[in-house]
Amino acid sequence: MAEISDVTDATFEGEVLKSDTPVLVDFWAEWCAPCRAIAPIVKEIADDNGEKLKVVKMNIDDSPQTPGTYGIRSIPTILVFKDGQVAGQLVGARPKGDFQEMVDSVV
């Protein structure tokens, strides 16, 4: 089982931008129903790709600075970072295949 950790504005650079492996970041909030709807899919993606992909979640209410930096205007937004750069993006609740396709294009 892959571990999904939480990142904050304070830990984002070290956990995501400086990661040796690609990182999928799930920008979400407690009050966001579509965010809760895709949570099991994000977990499956983490489990299926754990050795080649790191998966983290960022609560936009607790850490508003980073989402602002990356122009996150609606949630859920999923960004995949590789070598400190955005390499993929999905916005809204999507089927698992869309997530896997994006991950496959990056890892």
Backbone as CSV, one residue per row, in Angstrom:
resi,resn,N_x,N_y,N_z,CA_x,CA_y,CA_z,C_x,C_y,C_z
1,MET,0.825,-1.190,0.000,0.000,0.000,0.000,0.871,1.256,0.000
2,ALA,0.612,2.116,-0.928,1.383,3.357,-1.032,0.888,4.364,0.002
3,GLU,1.801,5.107,0.517,1.491,6.144,1.499,1.181,7.450,0.774
4,ILE,0.062,8.063,1.121,-0.254,9.393,0.604,-0.042,10.368,1.745
5,SER,0.911,11.271,1.577,1.196,12.213,2.655,0.588,13.575,2.330
6,ASP,0.463,14.382,3.358,-0.040,15.741,3.200,1.145,16.687,3.085
7,VAL,1.033,17.651,2.183,2.055,18.686,2.078,1.406,20.030,2.380
8,THR,2.228,20.970,2.801,1.773,22.318,3.135,2.612,23.319,2.340
9,ASP,2.256,24.581,2.452,3.084,25.612,1.822,4.542,25.472,2.275
10,ALA,4.735,25.135,3.553,6.085,25.052,4.120,6.866,23.842,3.608
11,THR,6.176,22.733,3.320,6.892,21.503,2.927,6.855,21.241,1.421
12,PHE,6.122,22.054,0.665,5.914,21.797,-0.760,7.221,21.727,-1.550
13,GLU,8.093,22.684,-1.335,9.334,22.713,-2.109,10.151,21.444,-1.900
14,GLY,10.345,21.063,-0.646,11.150,19.879,-0.351,10.504,18.571,-0.785
15,GLU,9.190,18.466,-0.565,8.482,17.214,-0.866,8.156,17.050,-2.349
16,VAL,7.909,18.153,-3.033,7.433,18.081,-4.422,8.493,18.568,-5.407
17,LEU,8.898,19.817,-5.280,9.785,20.406,-6.281,11.172,19.776,-6.289
18,LYS,11.633,19.314,-5.140,12.980,18.724,-5.065,12.954,17.197,-5.045
19,SER,11.814,16.596,-5.345,11.689,15.142,-5.334,12.447,14.528,-6.505
20,ASP,13.087,13.384,-6.254,13.799,12.658,-7.313,12.835,11.914,-8.233
21,THR,11.630,11.656,-7.751,10.629,10.952,-8.558,9.483,11.910,-8.873
22,PRO,8.729,11.647,-9.941,7.563,12.476,-10.224,6.588,12.460,-9.043
23,VAL,5.886,13.570,-8.844,4.960,13.713,-7.723,3.593,14.147,-8.242
24,LEU,2.550,13.402,-7.860,1.172,13.787,-8.148,0.658,14.538,-6.930
25,VAL,0.176,15.764,-7.139,-0.348,16.583,-6.051,-1.854,16.750,-6.242
26,ASP,-2.613,16.329,-5.242,-4.068,16.463,-5.241,-4.409,17.700,-4.408
27,PHE,-4.832,18.777,-5.092,-5.274,19.997,-4.393,-6.751,19.810,-4.062
28,TRP,-7.100,19.892,-2.780,-8.455,19.564,-2.330,-8.838,20.412,-1.122
29,ALA,-10.080,20.234,-0.660,-10.565,20.862,0.574,-11.637,19.969,1.178
30,GLU,-11.809,20.074,2.497,-12.788,19.249,3.224,-14.201,19.395,2.666
31,TRP,-14.584,20.615,2.288,-15.945,20.919,1.870,-16.230,20.554,0.416
32,CYS,-15.242,20.050,-0.302,-15.352,19.804,-1.740,-15.824,18.372,-2.013
33,ALA,-17.098,18.221,-2.408,-17.653,16.883,-2.680,-16.925,16.159,-3.818
34,PRO,-16.620,16.816,-4.948,-15.876,16.111,-6.000,-14.484,15.659,-5.537
35,CYS,-13.879,16.432,-4.613,-12.573,16.028,-4.064,-12.708,14.703,-3.318
36,ARG,-13.766,14.602,-2.524,-13.998,13.354,-1.780,-14.310,12.219,-2.750
37,ALA,-15.008,12.541,-3.846,-15.379,11.521,-4.820,-14.158,10.903,-5.504
38,ILE,-13.122,11.718,-5.761,-11.943,11.170,-6.446,-10.892,10.615,-5.487
39,ALA,-11.079,10.798,-4.187,-10.083,10.320,-3.212,-9.763,8.835,-3.384
40,PRO,-10.763,7.957,-3.578,-10.424,6.539,-3.779,-9.627,6.295,-5.065
41,ILE,-9.885,7.092,-6.096,-9.132,6.955,-7.351,-7.687,7.373,-7.134
42,VAL,-7.492,8.484,-6.427,-6.130,8.949,-6.129,-5.387,7.878,-5.339
43,LYS,-6.058,7.243,-4.386,-5.453,6.167,-3.598,-5.060,4.987,-4.498
44,GLU,-5.951,4.615,-5.433,-5.634,3.524,-6.359,-4.436,3.861,-7.235
45,ILE,-4.379,5.106,-7.715,-3.238,5.540,-8.532,-1.951,5.435,-7.709
46,ALA,-2.017,5.834,-6.441,-0.848,5.725,-5.559,-0.444,4.265,-5.395
47,ASP,-1.418,3.393,-5.168,-1.123,1.973,-4.981,-0.573,1.345,-6.256
48,ASP,-1.140,1.710,-7.409,-0.742,1.110,-8.680,0.614,1.594,-9.171
49,ASN,1.026,2.788,-8.760,2.244,3.411,-9.307,3.259,3.765,-8.233
50,GLY,3.107,3.171,-7.051,3.889,3.573,-5.884,5.386,3.599,-6.046
51,GLU,5.939,2.674,-6.834,7.395,2.613,-6.938,7.959,3.689,-7.863
52,LYS,7.133,4.253,-8.742,7.646,5.240,-9.694,7.015,6.621,-9.547
53,LEU,6.088,6.759,-8.584,5.361,8.014,-8.425,5.059,8.239,-6.954
54,LYS,5.288,9.475,-6.509,4.927,9.873,-5.150,3.588,10.604,-5.234
55,VAL,2.681,10.326,-4.308,1.372,10.973,-4.302,1.185,11.728,-2.994
56,VAL,0.824,13.014,-3.108,0.601,13.846,-1.928,-0.690,14.627,-2.108
57,LYS,-1.233,15.113,-0.987,-2.442,15.932,-1.002,-2.128,17.276,-0.361
58,MET,-2.746,18.332,-0.889,-2.593,19.650,-0.280,-3.976,20.248,-0.056
59,ASN,-4.275,20.537,1.210,-5.531,21.183,1.573,-5.385,22.679,1.274
60,ILE,-6.185,23.168,0.321,-6.027,24.558,-0.112,-6.463,25.565,0.941
61,ASP,-7.301,25.131,1.882,-7.716,26.036,2.958,-6.593,26.217,3.972
62,ASP,-5.843,25.149,4.222,-4.741,25.213,5.186,-3.486,25.839,4.572
63,SER,-3.319,25.676,3.269,-2.124,26.172,2.578,-2.539,26.895,1.294
64,PRO,-2.942,28.162,1.392,-3.444,28.882,0.214,-2.358,29.436,-0.712
65,GLN,-1.135,29.531,-0.235,-0.081,30.184,-1.020,0.300,29.376,-2.261
66,THR,0.551,28.085,-2.100,0.994,27.253,-3.218,-0.063,27.141,-4.316
67,PRO,-1.337,26.875,-3.979,-2.343,26.846,-5.047,-2.396,28.159,-5.824
68,GLY,-2.225,29.289,-5.129,-2.206,30.581,-5.807,-1.043,30.694,-6.773
69,THR,0.108,30.191,-6.361,1.300,30.218,-7.202,1.070,29.476,-8.516
70,TYR,0.321,28.371,-8.450,0.100,27.534,-9.633,-1.251,27.786,-10.303
71,GLY,-1.915,28.882,-9.925,-3.144,29.276,-10.595,-4.304,28.319,-10.405
72,ILE,-4.355,27.649,-9.248,-5.449,26.726,-8.967,-6.698,27.550,-8.673
73,ARG,-7.700,27.443,-9.548,-8.923,28.228,-9.380,-10.124,27.370,-9.036
74,SER,-10.046,26.090,-9.318,-11.135,25.187,-8.946,-10.528,23.869,-8.478
75,ILE,-11.266,23.199,-7.613,-10.786,21.922,-7.107,-11.861,20.866,-7.327
76,PRO,-11.504,19.620,-7.434,-10.124,19.129,-7.340,-9.306,19.480,-8.585
77,THR,-8.056,19.832,-8.348,-7.068,19.956,-9.411,-5.920,19.029,-9.062
78,ILE,-5.496,18.267,-10.044,-4.377,17.351,-9.874,-3.239,17.852,-10.756
79,LEU,-2.080,18.080,-10.162,-0.890,18.436,-10.932,0.140,17.330,-10.742
80,VAL,0.837,16.996,-11.809,1.970,16.079,-11.704,3.227,16.890,-11.972
81,PHE,4.165,16.816,-11.035,5.436,17.522,-11.149,6.540,16.533,-11.475
82,LYS,7.403,16.925,-12.399,8.597,16.132,-12.701,9.760,17.108,-12.796
83,ASP,10.825,16.827,-12.066,12.006,17.692,-12.038,11.639,19.133,-11.683
84,GLY,10.681,19.289,-10.743,10.317,20.613,-10.252,9.386,21.410,-11.154
85,GLN,8.944,20.805,-12.255,8.072,21.496,-13.203,6.731,20.780,-13.321
86,VAL,5.670,21.529,-13.642,4.361,20.913,-13.889,4.441,20.145,-15.202
87,ALA,4.156,18.841,-15.130,4.240,17.990,-16.317,2.873,17.470,-16.748
88,GLY,1.844,17.692,-15.920,0.503,17.250,-16.265,-0.509,17.889,-15.336
89,GLN,-1.743,18.040,-15.828,-2.798,18.667,-15.024,-4.156,18.098,-15.398
90,LEU,-4.960,17.826,-14.378,-6.358,17.453,-14.548,-7.186,18.318,-13.602
91,VAL,-8.332,18.797,-14.078,-9.215,19.599,-13.241,-10.577,18.924,-13.196
92,GLY,-11.115,18.797,-11.986,-12.442,18.213,-11.818,-12.395,16.718,-11.588
93,ALA,-13.562,16.178,-11.238,-13.673,14.732,-11.022,-13.624,14.044,-12.375
94,ARG,-12.697,13.111,-12.514,-12.484,12.411,-13.784,-12.398,10.919,-13.524
95,PRO,-12.589,10.092,-14.570,-12.437,8.646,-14.374,-10.975,8.268,-14.153
96,LYS,-10.781,7.116,-13.529,-9.429,6.663,-13.188,-8.520,6.611,-14.413
97,GLY,-9.057,6.224,-15.548,-8.239,6.114,-16.759,-7.559,7.419,-17.128
98,ASP,-8.236,8.548,-16.895,-7.641,9.852,-17.197,-6.425,10.111,-16.309
99,PHE,-6.530,9.724,-15.053,-5.413,9.903,-14.116,-4.234,9.031,-14.535
100,GLN,-4.529,7.750,-14.830,-3.474,6.808,-15.176,-2.775,7.228,-16.470
101,GLU,-3.556,7.710,-17.426,-2.984,8.170,-18.701,-2.009,9.331,-18.471
102,MET,-2.404,10.275,-17.605,-1.529,11.399,-17.309,-0.252,10.922,-16.617
103,VAL,-0.405,10.016,-15.655,0.763,9.484,-14.940,1.691,8.760,-15.907
104,ASP,1.113,7.937,-16.785,1.923,7.168,-17.739,2.709,8.083,-18.668
105,SER,2.174,9.256,-18.982,2.862,10.174,-19.890,4.057,10.858,-19.220
106,VAL,4.118,10.768,-17.888,5.166,11.491,-17.147,6.243,10.551,-16.590
107,VAL,5.829,9.382,-16.093,6.793,8.481,-15.422,7.539,7.611,-16.418
